[in-house]
Amino acid sequence: MTNSNNNNYLKQTDLLCDDLPTKPNSGVGKILIAGASGYIGGRLVPELLARGYQVRVMVRVDSPEYKINWPEAEVVVADALNIEQLKQALEGIDTAYYLIHSLLLGPKEFEAADINAAKNFRRAAEHNHVKRIIYLGGLGDTRVPLSSHLRNRMEVAAELSRGAIPVTILRAAIIIGSGSASYEMIHSLVKRLPVIIVPRCALNRCQPISIRDVIKYLVGVLEVSGTENQSFDIGGCDILTYKDMLSTLARILNKKTLIIASPFSWMSIYAYLVSLFTPVPNAITQCLLKGLKNEVVCQSDTIRKYLPFEPLTYREALVRAMSREEQDRVYTRWSDAYPPAHELALKLHEIKGKVAYTTEDSLLTDKPASSLFASICRVGGKKGWFHETWMWRLRGMLDRILMGVGTSRGRKSYAQLKVNDVLDFWRVEDIAPNKRLLLRAEMKIPGRAWLEFKISPEGEKTKLSVIAYFDTNKFTGKLYWYSLMPFHHFIFRHLIEAIERAS
Ligand SMILES: NC(=O)c1ccc[n+]([C@@H]2O[C@H](COP(=O)([O-])OP(=O)(O)OC[C@H]3O[C@@H](n4cnc5c(N)ncnc54)[C@H](OP(=O)(O)O)[C@@H]3O)[C@@H](O)[C@H]2O)c1
């Protein structure tokens, strides 16, 4: 459910495949998109629907948003680590896109999860006689030692191809588009820092590709014959060093950024520092930055024979991404992928018994519920928290230092909020227009926390409340709650007063 306009519907002009030189293939049958809640999957769904395909989206957690955004799509809930659920999800499917990735689990856990998911998927697809799998993985030269992330992308491709089902593999390097993790890292570093010290391996070469071209290739290989059982490298027009990529953006932004290559390659430290200065958390920067040691350049251009369109340059991809951000039309973002395996994903109403600690502040006002709700839905992100924003940011920075998500994730759209959107170190758990906004904490805390904004009629007036919930039975949790209590009262009181004034 969205709080405002229909900003999240993809307009016809936003579709990326309009100039694709292929035609929709009516013989394709039913298509499953596994990983539809992710950055790539979420952009592929509307393209396939617009081209008239029968689409089933596979997600781990259902959300009312899917039915609103993709009314013609069938939604199935399945976890790829559960083969029985996968068998049901793949029933009656002809072609399956495999866009599952578990990077959010962090460098220690994602590899095993991704291999198991791919193995289950192949088996469940075989069980259902699926005719074809299309997978988007990573570029990399297999003749040299690869980073664990790139190696894992190859292993997933090998695992999917192990059976009898024809698999089409697309291999891409960095994807540049509004909302992509790589773009947001590059953009934040250049925007914020006058001097950027890069590791020596930033002089390695990469062939970035725009999100538009990735989606065109994903749809194109479905529509052009002869691409089954093939692996294609896909890339943009430019081959650049990572240092060049930073300096190109600095030139576009008209910034005199000094980029210095250091002789040291302590990638864990660089990745940690990057997580402090960009919206992307440490779990992801660790996996991505360790990939800098490998050159990721297309080794073959066979894809051009099948889909002979001209991809965008790196500069064009950057300009498009910035323009989408400025227009507040970011359709999917890296933060959309949702880690339900994470214990913080427990919902407030799922807590057994009473939540251990709560505190409430409220006021009465003459302002209408709609205007109060509109103000509430503007909290966080670039605009801050109406009052004492520095305190929220300080808490966010502390969280980042502790390798949490921090407040710098901001929000995908400043005009609207929907279930599962991130909002600084919160995630939207529930939203009922003009009544309630419930946020679940994703920062590092010794327990589980929620923040609820409530609007209710009270006689002639309207009551605006903010309620903080904290559930813990740890000693450190209790200590945390009581030590923050005086600040909570001060912050929440000022917060609702400021919301009321802004309404
Ligand atoms: N984004 C890039 O810059 C980039 C660059 C090159 C290649 N690629 C490739 O493109 C593919 C898609 O990447 P992405 O950026 O779209 O990833 P993403 O945004 O992290 O999305 C990953 C998707 O996988 C789903 N998922 C994870 N574990 C699952 C499980 N056990 N069962 C079911 N679903 C599960 C997630 O669902 P939840 O929402 O439930 O977590 C989410 O929908 C990957 O293979 C990646 O290597 C991406």
The ligand as an ORCA input file, in Angstrom:
! r2SCAN-3c Opt
* xyz 0 1
  N      23.081     -5.784     -9.119
  C      24.230     -5.813     -9.755
  O      24.958     -4.806     -9.786
  C      24.668     -7.078    -10.474
  C      25.827     -7.034    -11.257
  C      26.196     -8.182    -11.960
  C      25.459     -9.350    -11.848
  N      24.343     -9.355    -11.050
  C      23.622    -10.621    -10.906
  O      22.232    -10.454    -11.036
  C      21.550    -11.408    -10.221
  C      20.487    -10.678     -9.420
  O      21.132     -9.725     -8.604
  P      20.371     -8.551     -7.835
  O      21.296     -7.394     -7.779
  O      19.005     -8.368     -8.377
  O      20.270     -9.174     -6.377
  P      19.386     -8.661     -5.139
  O      18.841     -7.306     -5.370
  O      20.210     -8.891     -3.920
  O      18.163     -9.679     -5.148
  C      18.364    -11.004     -4.805
  C      17.048    -11.719     -4.877
  O      17.257    -13.071     -4.454
  C      16.221    -13.419     -3.571
  N      16.638    -14.494     -2.672
  C      17.754    -14.561     -1.924
  N      17.778    -15.720     -1.251
  C      16.641    -16.389     -1.598
  C      16.083    -17.636     -1.235
  N      16.691    -18.458     -0.366
  N      14.896    -17.997     -1.758
  C      14.251    -17.186     -2.630
  N      14.721    -15.986     -3.007
  C      15.913    -15.600     -2.495
  C      15.950    -12.139     -2.813
  O      14.687    -12.254     -2.206
  P      14.343    -11.537     -0.787
  O      13.772    -10.195     -1.153
  O      13.361    -12.426     -0.150
  O      15.638    -11.400     -0.028
  C      15.979    -11.137     -3.954
  O      14.750    -11.128     -4.640
  C      22.618    -12.080     -9.363
  O      22.909    -13.341     -9.855
  C      23.829    -11.181     -9.510
  O      25.064    -11.860     -9.431
  C      23.934     -8.255    -10.375
*
